[in-house]
Each structure stands twice: as C-alpha cells, then as structure tokens.
Amino acid sequence: MSHNSFGHLFRITTFGESHGLALGVVVDGCPPGLELTEGEIQSFLDKRRPGQSRFTTQRQEPDAVKILSGVFTDPAGRQVTTGTPIALLIENTDQRSKDYGEIAEKYRPGHADYAYDAKYGIRDYRGGGRSSARETAARVAAGAVARKVVAGVSIRGALVQIGPHKIERARFDWNEVDRNPLFCPDAEAAKLWADYLDGVRKAGSSIGAVVEIVAEGAPAGWGAPIYGKLDADLASAFMSINAVKGVEIGAGFGAAELSGEANADEMRAGNDGRPIFLSNQAGGVLGGISTGQPIVARFAVKPTSSILTPRRTVDRHGDDTEIVTKGRHDPCVGIRAVPVGEAMMAIVLADHFLRHRGQVG
C-alpha cells in the first residue's frame, strides 16, 4: 500500500493499523536545534485520546508516545532535534479484535471495507486497519513537531456544528473550547449538544459534525500559485483525514451567495506599511498565498459508519445480508477530529514555511 506520506520539505510518513501492535510516524525535514520532548507531544495526543468522555469511543488507549530517533540531549541538557528523521511510536494496548469476528465476511455500509477489498484483495476487518480513525494519532504526534517549526503561529480548532445544530457566532469564545468535552466554543450550544448526543449514543446511532481550524500569526507570502497553493494543500490535508467529506476555506460554499461587493475583502493602509483588511471572506489565502490574515478552514465529518442499527449489505461472496457492528465506537467522530485538524494545519504550515524560507534564503 503506497501513498502513506504527506508533505514536501516537511514530510510525514505514518504506519500501523487500528488493531496492530503499534502506530507511528516518521517526520522528515524538521530543522535541527528545536527543543522537543515526549511530554510536549503527549499533551496534544491527550486531547485526541479515546475514552475521556461518554461522547467518544470507550477504547482505553493511553496513547503514550516514544521518541525513537531524531532527538539528542545537548551539552545544556536540552532535548533538541538533530535535523535527521524523527521516529515516533504509539503502542496499541486495548485492542478487542473479537468484537469484529462476526463481520469478517461482511462489508459495513459507509465504511471503506468494500473499497479496500476491491483494490487490494484483502482487508483488515478488525476496526478497519489503516482506514480506522485510530491512524490519526500518528498525525497528531507529527503535528506537535510541526508546531515547533512554526512556533510563532497560533493554531486552534473547535467543533462548530453537530448534526443540524450550529453554534451561535455571537457567543464564540475560544476559552470555552477547553471547558467542555466537545471542543465547543459556545457554552449554550455545548449543553444542547450533550443532551442531543446522549440520545444518539443510547440509540446506538451516530451523527456528523463540522470542525473549524484557525491559524493566526502566519505572515503574508506562504504558498505558491497554481499547483502549490496553500489552500489546495490544506484541502488535501483535511480531506486525507478519515471520515472527512468536505472542506471549505474562508466563506467557502457560502461565497456562492455573496455579491462581489460583499465577498471582496477591502483594505486600508496600516501604520506598519502593510494593509489592514476589513473582512476575511478569503480565509487568509488569496491566489494560493497567505495574506497575513487568520487562515480559516472548516471540514465536514460524516457520521461514524459502525452503528448498532441493522443495515442491509452484501458479503464477500456477493450474497445479500444484514449487519450490526458491535464494539466501541464514537457516536460523533468529529469531536476527536478537532486536534487532528489542528495537527494537519500545523503540518501544512510547517511545510510551506520551509518552502518559503528556501525561496528567500
């Protein structure tokens, strides 16, 4: 299976399966001399870790990261990157493969089971193997390294919609995101969502969500026109996340409803010689290049395909059947996609920072 790498100058390669011995990532292209410890990486993995609330899968994984290479203790006692590939390992400790025994011959509707079998002639039915959201733990670990490369950039994510329920933008508060298990920036919406998700969970069903990622502090000039666009790479990064089915930058699909006057981000002269934008419909990217405004992206996450409600399907032999997926699953996988989205934003920005640095010398 190829295509397990992402990025150019800052490049990650992930490996491992949901029910294998471990997951991991090799980060190549990280500059030397950056302080990096397992504890710093762990803080981001803990945000994505399963089993922390009733709204996520109850699989109990510590997601403890180990740095295998690429870091050295310097004479001052600091653990710093060496400029060589950084290998990170996360062991699986709570696999329950027996939960999937009954579906070994059946394809789960909405899942990648059939597509994998059609392509490779074999599939890992134990949680989906590489198609499992478990793979994203490796991305979050890599994202922690990427944040070191773009240390001056603030990257934050939030859940802005669950099912039909959206946040109220007037109540948007970044401080609220860390006060509830839903990464919701709207305290009132978080309470409504909790009750709503309890009903979804008790019904053995699932629901989709929308995640918003905002990066502030990236200067103007990152990205390239046509085939190296910053927003194109962001779209590719977010679409590569398991269960993501749509991406928008700035106003996104809402731009189709705007007039030219409303969509244009007007500018006035700033005191530092750089323009001040009066709006940000472009989401901080114009012509594929950053403008210095906040980079704003959103992506839609589909409902978890593994549900208790019987669904019609076929088996590997082409016979009609029904399927019920047992085991431990997220009623809304979009919740834990928030730190994954942050990580992918960081990875793309680190890559484009290094590309831009290579251009300007």
C-alpha positions in Angstrom: 0.0 0.0 0.0 1.7 3.2 -1.2 0.8 6.9 -0.5 1.4 6.9 3.2 3.4 10.1 3.1 2.4 13.8 3.1 4.3 17.0 2.5 7.4 18.1 0.6 10.1 19.7 2.7 8.4 18.9 6.0 7.2 15.3 5.2 5.4 12.8 7.4 5.0 9.0 6.8 2.6 7.2 9.1 2.4 3.4 9.7 0.3 0.9 11.7 -3.2 -0.4 12.0 -6.1 0.0 14.4 -5.6 -3.5 15.9 -1.9 -3.9 15.2 0.9 -3.7 17.7 1.5 0.0 17.3 1.0 3.1 15.2 3.8 5.5 14.3 5.1 8.3 12.2 8.4 9.3 10.7 8.9 13.1 10.4 11.5 14.1 7.9 12.6 17.7 7.3 12.4 19.1 10.8 15.2 21.7 11.3 17.8 21.0 13.9 18.1 22.7 17.3 14.4 22.8 18.3 13.6 21.6 21.8 11.3 18.6 21.7 10.3 16.2 24.5 7.8 13.3 24.7 5.8 15.3 27.2 5.2 18.2 24.7 4.0 15.7 22.1 1.9 13.9 24.7 -0.1 17.0 25.6 -1.6 17.1 22.1 -2.2 13.3 22.0 -4.1 13.6 25.2 -6.6 15.9 23.5 -7.3 13.2 20.9 -7.1 10.2 23.2 -10.2 8.0 23.3 -12.3 7.1 26.4 -12.2 10.6 28.0 -16.0 11.2 28.0 -19.2 9.4 27.2 -19.3 11.1 23.8 -16.3 9.2 22.4 -15.3 5.6 22.0 -14.6 3.8 25.3 -11.5 2.1 23.9 -8.9 2.8 26.7 -5.6 3.7 25.0 -3.0 5.8 26.9 -1.5 6.8 23.5 1.8 7.1 25.2 4.4 8.4 22.6 8.0 7.3 22.4 10.7 9.2 20.5 12.9 6.6 18.8 15.2 8.9 16.8 16.0 12.4 15.7 16.4 13.9 19.1 19.6 14.4 21.1 20.5 15.8 24.5 22.8 18.8 24.0 25.5 20.0 26.4 23.0 22.2 28.1 20.8 19.2 28.9 18.1 20.1 26.4 16.5 17.5 24.2 16.8 19.0 20.7 16.1 17.9 17.2 19.1 16.9 15.2 17.8 17.5 11.7 17.5 13.8 11.0 14.3 11.8 10.7 12.2 11.8 13.9 10.5 8.5 14.5 7.6 8.4 16.9 5.9 5.3 18.2 2.4 4.8 19.9 1.7 1.3 21.1 -1.8 -0.2 20.9 -2.8 -1.7 24.3 -6.6 -2.1 24.3 -7.5 -3.9 21.0 -10.6 -6.1 21.1 -10.4 -7.8 17.8 -13.1 -10.4 18.8 -15.7 -7.6 18.5 -15.3 -7.8 14.8 -15.3 -11.5 14.2 -19.0 -11.6 13.1 -18.3 -9.1 10.3 -15.2 -10.6 8.9 -17.1 -11.6 5.7 -19.5 -8.6 5.6 -19.0 -5.1 4.3 -20.0 -2.3 6.5 -22.2 0.3 4.6 -20.5 3.7 4.6 -17.1 2.2 5.6 -14.1 1.5 3.4 -14.5 -2.3 3.6 -15.6 -2.9 0.1 -13.3 -0.4 -1.5 -10.2 -1.8 0.3 -11.2 -5.4 -0.7 -11.8 -4.3 -4.3 -8.4 -2.6 -4.5 -6.1 -4.9 -2.5 -8.0 -8.2 -2.5 -7.6 -8.3 1.3 -8.8 -6.1 4.2 -8.3 -5.9 7.9 -11.8 -6.2 9.3 -10.6 -5.6 12.9 -11.6 -1.9 13.2 -10.7 -1.1 9.6 -7.0 -1.3 9.7 -5.5 1.7 8.0 -8.9 3.2 7.3 -9.6 3.5 11.0 -9.6 6.9 12.7 -7.0 5.3 15.1 -4.4 6.2 12.4 -4.9 9.9 13.2 -3.0 9.5 16.5 0.2 9.4 14.5 -0.8 12.6 12.7 -1.4 14.4 16.0 2.1 13.4 17.1 3.6 14.7 13.9 1.6 17.9 14.3 3.3 18.5 17.7 6.6 18.5 15.9 5.3 20.8 13.2 4.1 23.3 15.8 7.8 23.6 16.8 8.7 24.6 13.3 6.1 27.4 13.2 6.3 28.3 16.8 5.1 31.9 16.1 1.8 30.7 14.7 -1.2 30.0 16.9 -3.3 27.1 15.7 -6.7 26.4 17.3 -9.7 24.2 16.5 -13.3 24.0 17.5 -16.4 22.0 16.8 -18.9 24.5 15.3 -21.7 22.1 14.3 -23.1 18.7 15.3 -25.8 17.3 13.1 -28.2 20.2 12.4 -27.1 22.1 15.5 -24.7 25.0 14.9 -23.0 27.3 17.3 -24.1 30.9 17.7 -21.3 33.0 16.3 -22.0 35.9 18.6 -21.2 33.6 21.6 -17.9 32.3 20.1 -15.3 32.0 22.9 -12.0 30.2 22.4 -11.6 29.9 26.1 -14.8 27.8 26.2 -13.3 25.1 24.0 -11.2 23.7 26.8 -14.1 23.8 29.3 -16.3 21.1 27.7 -15.5 17.6 26.2 -17.0 18.7 22.9 -14.4 21.3 21.9 -17.4 23.7 21.6 -16.7 27.5 21.7 -20.3 28.2 22.6 -21.3 27.3 26.2 -25.0 27.2 25.5 -24.6 25.1 22.4 -22.3 22.7 24.3 -25.2 21.9 26.7 -27.7 21.3 23.9 -25.2 19.1 22.1 -24.6 17.0 25.2 -28.2 16.1 25.5 -28.5 15.6 21.8 -25.5 13.2 21.7 -26.8 11.3 24.7 -29.8 10.4 22.6 -27.7 9.5 19.6 -25.4 7.3 21.7 -28.3 5.5 23.5 -29.9 4.8 20.2 -26.7 3.1 19.0 -26.5 5.5 16.1 -24.0 8.3 15.1 -24.0 11.8 13.8 -21.8 14.0 11.7 -20.1 17.4 12.5 -18.2 20.4 11.2 -14.8 21.3 12.6 -13.2 24.8 12.2 -9.5 25.4 12.3 -7.9 28.8 12.6 -4.2 29.7 12.3 -3.1 33.2 13.4 0.3 34.7 13.0 1.3 33.3 9.7 2.8 36.1 7.6 1.9 37.1 4.1 3.7 35.2 1.3 3.4 31.5 2.2 2.2 29.3 -0.6 2.6 29.4 -4.4 0.3 30.0 -7.3 -1.4 27.3 -9.4 -0.1 23.9 -8.2 1.5 24.8 -4.9 -1.4 26.7 -3.4 -1.6 26.9 0.4 -5.3 26.4 0.4 -5.1 23.5 -2.0 -2.6 21.7 0.3 -4.9 22.5 3.3 -7.8 21.0 1.4 -5.7 17.9 0.6 -4.6 17.6 4.2 -8.1 17.8 5.7 -9.6 15.5 3.0 -7.0 12.9 3.9 -8.4 12.7 7.5 -10.6 9.6 7.8 -14.3 10.4 7.5 -13.9 13.9 6.1 -16.2 14.5 3.2 -16.0 18.3 2.6 -13.6 21.2 3.1 -14.0 25.0 2.7 -11.6 27.9 3.2 -13.0 31.2 4.5 -16.5 31.8 3.3 -16.2 28.6 1.4 -19.5 27.4 -0.1 -21.1 30.5 1.4 -19.3 32.6 -1.1 -21.7 31.4 -3.8 -24.4 33.5 -2.0 -22.3 36.7 -1.8 -22.1 39.6 -4.2 -18.8 40.8 -5.5 -19.0 43.8 -3.1 -19.7 41.6 0.0 -17.0 39.0 -1.0 -14.2 41.5 -1.6 -12.0 41.9 1.5 -11.5 45.6 1.3 -8.2 47.1 2.5 -6.9 50.3 4.1 -3.4 51.4 4.8 -1.8 50.2 8.1 0.7 52.1 10.2 3.3 49.5 9.6 3.1 49.7 5.8 1.0 46.5 5.5 -2.7 46.7 4.6 -5.5 46.2 7.1 -8.2 44.0 5.8 -11.8 45.0 6.6 -13.1 41.4 6.3 -11.8 37.9 5.7 -14.1 36.1 3.3 -10.9 34.7 1.7 -9.9 32.9 4.8 -6.5 34.3 4.8 -5.5 33.0 1.4 -5.6 34.7 -2.0 -4.2 33.2 -5.2 -3.0 30.3 -3.1 -0.7 32.6 -1.0 -1.3 33.7 2.6 -2.3 37.3 3.2 -1.3 37.6 6.8 -4.9 37.4 8.0 -6.1 34.5 10.1 -6.2 31.3 8.0 -9.7 29.9 8.4 -10.8 26.4 7.3 -13.7 24.1 8.0 -14.3 20.5 7.2 -17.3 18.2 7.4 -17.0 14.8 9.1 -19.5 12.1 8.3 -21.3 10.0 10.9 -19.4 7.0 12.2 -20.2 4.1 9.9 -20.1 1.5 12.7 -23.6 1.5 14.4 -25.9 -0.9 16.2 -28.9 -0.3 13.8 -29.2 -3.3 11.4 -28.2 -2.2 7.9 -28.6 -4.0 4.6 -25.3 -5.1 2.9 -23.6 -7.9 1.0 -20.8 -10.2 2.0 -17.5 -11.1 0.2 -19.3 -13.8 -1.8 -21.9 -11.4 -3.2 -24.8 -12.5 -1.1 -27.3 -10.2 0.4 -27.2 -10.0 4.2 -27.6 -7.6 7.2 -25.0 -6.2 9.5 -24.8 -4.9 13.1 -21.5 -3.5 14.1 -20.7 -4.2 17.8 -17.7 -2.8 19.7 -16.7 0.6 21.0 -17.3 3.5 18.6 -17.6 7.3 18.6 -21.2 8.5 18.4 -19.7 11.6 16.8 -16.1 11.1 15.4 -16.0 14.8 14.6 -15.2 15.5 18.3 -11.8 13.9 18.2 -11.2 15.2 14.8 -10.6 18.7 16.3 -7.0 18.0 17.4 -6.4 16.1 14.2 -7.4 19.1 12.1 -5.1 21.3 14.2 -2.2 18.9 13.5 -2.8 18.8 9.8 -3.0 22.6 9.7 0.4 22.7 11.5 2.0 20.2 9.2 0.9 22.1 6.1 2.1 25.4 7.5 5.5 24.0 8.6 5.9 22.6 5.0 5.1 26.0 3.4 7.2 27.9 5.9 10.2 25.8 4.9 9.4 26.2 1.2 9.2 29.9 1.6 12.4 30.0 3.6 14.2 28.1 0.9 13.0 30.7 -1.7 14.0 33.8 0.2 17.3 32.4 1.6 
